[in-house]
Amino acid sequence: MVAPEREIPSGEGEESQRTLL
């Protein structure tokens, strides 16, 4: 399950930012 950037935990937040970038 992929949550929005703002609701993503710090742990998955870092990986999500790298994916978006």
N, C-alpha and C positions, 0 to 999 in steps of 0.2 A: 504493500500500500504506500503510495507516494503522496505525502502531504504538501501543502503550499509552502513556499520558502519561509514565510513568516511563522508558520506553525510547526516547522521542522525542528526537532531537538538539535542542540549544539553539535552533537556527535554526527548526525546525518547532515546537518547544515553545511559543514565543511565540504563533504562529498558532493552535496547538491550544488554548491556554488561552483565547484570545479567542473561539474557536468554542464552547468549553464554557461560557464565561460568556455 
